[in-house]
């Protein structure tokens, strides 16, 4: 939580006010990349100091095996395009795995003033408030989040899948940060969320937070959430949505 808060503050306070239209020597994308790398360096520095024997996996290149059986999975800036444009839905995601199982997850959303956390078996929390996913709802009353890749061929297929899902649900939302979408399922702000193409650092903390809030998480039938397909929803919505995504081929490009 300390690392996530500090990185969030760095990103929030270090972002140029005119970033999206910055007339600087570097492009706005370069500035975002620099902030991303700086945030990961801050996080990994804290973790390495406090937990020197642990492994690290980070979006911006940190990859060390460690010797303790613990590995930290870090996304220093999830929702990069939102950050670039000045939209508030971006966050810092940090998870700890022990022997391959996620046991701790923290997602800090500085522009919301929110920090989510969960410990395996200990529930999910927003600050001091315990989280619970929404009660059962019929699929046609479900608000479902999703995301789209930045690779054109994959986006075309994802649009086809969404076109098949939209008539069957209340509506679709595209938030732009997988970590925050998963936390929104945990907090009852979405009934469900699905996406293909997530990386471990996009998914690790938010998936645990959603699960500890009572959501069901997974991928294709019988599989855990993964880059192939990640789905998190209240139990009734999950049971209805997973077969639809399988039928629509949401798991392939």
Secondary structure, DSSP 8 states (H G I E B T S, - for coil): -HHHHHHHHHHHHHS-TTGGG--SSS-HHHHHHHHHHHHHHHHHHHHHHH-TTSEEEETTS-EE--SSSEEEEEEEEE-HHHHHHT-S--EEEEEEEETTEEEEEEEEETTTTEEEEEETTS-EEETTEE--------GGG-EEEE---SSHHHHHHHHHHHHHHHTTSSEEEE-S-HHHHHHHHHTTS-SEEEESS--HHHHHHHHHHHHHTT-EEESSTTS-S-SS-EEEE-HHHHHHHHHHHHHHTTT--
